[in-house]
Amino acid sequence: MYAVVRSRIVSGAYPPGYHLLESVLTAELGVSRSPVRAALRRLTEESLVITEPHRGAFVAELTRSDIDEVFDLRQTLEPKAAGLAALTRSDDEADALFESVRLMEAIIESRSSLYRAELLLNNQEFHDLILAAARAPRLLQIVKTLTASSLTLGTFHYYSDADIARSVIFHRDLAVAILKQQPEVAAALMAAHLGIAHHAFVDRRFGDSRG
């Protein structure tokens, strides 16, 4: 229940400001009100939903400033994680990164009706693999909190085919840099990857960019 509603929020199926009526959700999803209420409470804790007294729950309207802040924080923290991962990764973790890239390519080639949602999950797992390989539990927790509570998770629902192709290249290059234990290269690639993703996302979502 929680996963379904969350997916619809990050994909834009439930747009910002959308009134999440319990009666409508129970009818749409074929469940009782209890799991609906539990899901809405959890999504409120993640800042994806806002609950207003006497009015109900609404999809949070994250502003351009909100999204800029999250991306700026990620661009500060995740390059550090990528550099650490290049120094501390195991052989199995390096293999897992390449397997993630191969899966990303397969998802794009098959292009199922859910391929953007599949890419979203694949992308999240790739970044989580790097965070885990960094052996920095506090850094991992901070970044995962940032990504879990923001609509930047929905990037692939806004990306063009060219944006998606570019992400594959960055993921492959990051996997190579981490395999070869090149921390400076890995950090620089992650910074560039997130910086370009930031511009592409706000350009598609807001119709402009920062240049």
CORTAHU-V815772 format. One record per run of one state. SS is the DSSP state (a for helix, b for strand, c for the rest). FROM is the first residue (numbers start at 0). LEN is the number of residues. If there is no record, write none. Layout:
<<SS,FROM,LEN> <SS,FROM,LEN>>
This chain:
<<c,0,1> <a,1,10> <c,11,7> <b,18,2> <c,20,1> <a,21,8> <c,29,3> <a,32,13> <c,45,3> <b,48,4> <c,52,3> <b,55,4> <c,59,4> <a,63,25> <c,88,2> <a,90,20> <c,110,4> <a,114,19> <c,133,3> <a,136,12> <c,148,2> <a,150,7> <c,157,3> <a,160,19> <c,179,3> <a,182,24> <c,206,5>>
